[in-house]
Structure formats: C-alpha cells, structure tokens
Amino acid sequence: MDIARWAPSGDNLQPWKVVWSFQTDRIVAEVSLNQESRTPRFLEFEFRSLYVALGAFAENLVLLLAAEGYRLLKIDANAQAEASEIAFQLVFVPSGTGRDEQSFSEISELIKRRTVSRYPFEMRSVGHDVLDSLKKLTEKVPAVRLLPLNKDRRTLARHLMGLDVIRYEHAEIRQSFFDRMRFGKQNEIEGNGLNVKTFGVPTPVQWMLWSFKRFRGLYIFFSLGLQYIYAYLGCYRLIMRSGDLFAILSDDDSPLGWFRLGMVMQDFWLELTRRGISMQPVGVSLLVYRYRKEALRNVFRFSPKQQVRLDRANRFFSEQYSIDLLKPCLVFRAGFGPRIQNLSPRRENQV
Ligand SMILES: Cc1cc2nc3c(=O)[nH]c(=O)nc-3n(C[C@H](O)[C@H](O)[C@H](O)COP(=O)(O)O)c2cc1C
C-alpha cells in the first residue's frame, strides 16, 4: 500500500480506498473511491478521471503482488451501483512462482521514480520500437488500444489548447474545488478536505491558491483572459515541445473501461520510465467526453463560443484520427527531456 499510493491521479487527489480480504486460496482487493477524502469535481467528469486514478493505483498492486507470487485472476465491478459507490474487485491467486525479493524491490523502485515532467521535451521521437512495446502492453487488456497522434501537430495542439481554455473558464467548478481546499490550521481542525500541502506546489503558488480561495480571485483571473496564457504554457507549448503524442482509447465506456485505461496508463508510464523517457497526461480529453454527453450540456452551460470551439475540436478528432470522443480516451505526450526527481507528496496511509 505504501508503494502503490505513488500512483498518479488528476490533481493529485489520491482518491483510493482498499478493502482487503485474505482467503485460503486467494486475496481479494476491493478498490473504491475514498468518500471521506478529496473527490471534488473539477478535472474529473462523472468520476471518470477518478476511475483512471483507481486503475493506476490498482496496476501498482497488480505489479507488486506479482512479485509477491500472486497473479491477477479477474476484475469485477458492481456496475449497477451509483457512480460514486463503484468498487473494483481484483482477485489474486498464487502463481506458483513464490516471492521474488529482487523483482519486488525493482518494481517498487520503478513506481517511486516514475518520471514526471511538466517541462518542454526534446523534439526527437521516442522511436517505433518504444511505441511497439507500448502497443504490446495493450494487447492483454480487453477493448484498449494505442493510437499515435502524429498528424498535424500544430492543429492538434490548437484544439487541445482550446479545450484547456474552456476547462479554465469553468470558474464555478474551480471555485467549488477551492472551497474544499484547506490551508494550514484549517486543515488540522477540519481535516478531510483538499489539503494544499499534498499538491507539492511551491510557496508562491500556495499563496496564489490561497488568494483564489480567499478573494474568489478566479473571476478576476479569467476576466483578464489569463486562462489563455495558462493554457498556452500548460498545454500548447508542451504539446509542440514533445517527442510524441499518443492516445489510449477504449471501446468500453463503463467505469471498468476507464479503470482499465488507468491500469494501461500506469503500465505505459512505468515502461517509459524504465527507458528514461518522460510522460505527461493531457487531461483535457476528459472534457471532450463531457461535451458529447447531451444530458450534461445544460449542467455545464457552454457559451456559444465554447460550443463552436468544442464542435470544431470534435470534427478534427473524428476526421483526422477517427476518434469517437464519446468513448474513453486519454491523451499523453512523451519524450526525452528534463525530469522532476520527486513525485508530488502523498497523504499518510489510512489503514
Ligand atoms: C486522469 C489524469 C489526468 C491528468 N491530467 C494531467 C494534466 O492535464 N496535466 C498535468 O500536468 N498532469 C496531469 N495528470 C498528472 C497528475 O497531475 C499527477 O500525476 C499528480 O499531480 C501527482 O503527481 P505525481 O505524478 O508527481 O506524483 C493527470 C493524471 C491523471 C491520473
């Protein structure tokens, strides 16, 4: 558990909870959302990004248990449950190989040094052999495939940036996110909120977050149009400055479909780490998914301008890449370049 929790999660929410059941011939891990902690609805949509994070966390358990001599027999989900109550049951059985101390420490070390970089990468491609090895990782997972996004990079970056701008323009969502954020003493007293410390951001950024919360500064921020600069730096520039871009797609839009996507994401991330390559998710694709859900259009109230932007992006993705944006899709950039040595901090384990 101590190692598995170094999995990535959108906004570092670390939304996982595990109930273990040790039986004579098997171990069952029931992975679900930690309702008592932080699951604000900002980046995530219908809990989709949270299922991705649960999947990444579960993949760590699968890899660690493999080194302990257990193999994953099956995964089930209580698909009829409320979106927030979904639990993913992973059943492990002895693989007959026994415990392997060396592979346990190797995989632990890899999980803990997963490359994270939010800086521009070198422009050279990661190479066909690397993409082929990633493709292989998807072959064992039902309904999941890898799609390199190597056509028309500039237009792709422009569309993704357009989506990112819309993400930042959703000030209400942002505000509810900040409302749940706890600072200093407030966190000690109230606990359970979104603890700013675990974001791992530098102090000036903490001040900025505090002022957003304190003065509802987001509205000022957006009226100045700073979301364009933010989206340019955090999305456009990074997409233009990366070796390769690719998407992981699934034909299965169920919670389990997204969970499996998260498992594959973590597999990819570790494989690239092993090869000295950095990877970074570009989470805006979740927003596209949201847009396509007719029922939710009213909830999110896109302006006519945003709607045009979304329609254009949608047309681009379906024409250029035959991507059906209603289905699970995560976009990543990968490449050689600077790496951050340490992952963001993690909350204490609650056993
Ligand atoms: C579904 C999902 C979407 C994410 N989207 C983004 C993103 O758009 N931009 C980004 O820089 N990181 C993104 N991340 C990475 C997380 O921000 C990062 O993993 C998290 O803050 C924890 O930090 P660490 O990976 O350094 O431990 C995403 C992660 C997940 C699981």
The ligand as an ORCA input file, in Angstrom:
! r2SCAN-3c Opt
* xyz 0 1
  C      -6.663     11.235    -15.297
  C      -5.430     12.073    -15.094
  C      -5.304     13.278    -15.758
  C      -4.190     14.080    -15.582
  N      -4.095     15.235    -16.285
  C      -2.986     15.994    -16.193
  C      -2.826     17.191    -16.953
  O      -3.712     17.575    -17.710
  N      -1.682     17.907    -16.835
  C      -0.680     17.508    -15.997
  O       0.340     18.185    -15.906
  N      -0.795     16.387    -15.250
  C      -1.907     15.623    -15.338
  N      -2.018     14.465    -14.593
  C      -0.898     14.101    -13.706
  C      -1.179     14.490    -12.264
  O      -1.306     15.881    -12.150
  C      -0.066     13.997    -11.344
  O       0.120     12.645    -11.562
  C      -0.438     14.231     -9.913
  O      -0.417     15.597     -9.639
  C       0.501     13.537     -8.950
  O       1.790     13.982     -9.130
  P       2.977     12.941     -9.376
  O       2.610     12.172    -10.596
  O       4.148     13.824     -9.454
  O       3.023     12.052     -8.177
  C      -3.147     13.656    -14.716
  C      -3.265     12.439    -14.050
  C      -4.379     11.639    -14.215
  C      -4.468     10.328    -13.491
*
